[in-house]
Amino acid sequence: GELDLDPASSETANAVVGARAIYTANDDGLVPHWFGRVWMNPPYASGLIERFSEKLVTHYKSGDVSQAIVLVNNATETAWFHQMASVAQCICFPRGRIRCWQPSGILVAPLQGQSIIYMGQNAAGFVDVFKKFGLVVML
């Protein structure tokens, strides 16, 4: 479906993501209000990923965010991962590592595996789309 917001983006990345609204590093995505259907690939820097995860969970619990799909490293041992998983309906654990798109068009392989976390009321739709990429666990 359509995306209303990407809170950790850039104009170049949004050419691929296609969210109606984006927050860039210049906007400081942690400050503005989050809403609607969210796509998030948060900054992975220590300190930032925790804050982006917490903000997403807060807005999801309040109902401001109706659905969210989050691409993160498969860091199941971290508090931020557990925080998002505690409100998620599904998590996809992809086969292999997801190659990261760069604005230059070059794909870069990350050093660790990823997971795709879904929050929302369309778990069946998420499973339908993501089961071809790997194991989808319903929570």
Protein Blocks (a to p, Z undefined) as FASTA:
>chain_A
ZZfbdcbbcfklmmmnopabdcdfklopmlmccehjadddddfbghjlmmmmmmmmmmmm
nomambdcddddddfkbmklmmmmmmpmbdcddehjdddddfklpacddfbdcddddedj
klmlmmmmmmmnmccddZZ
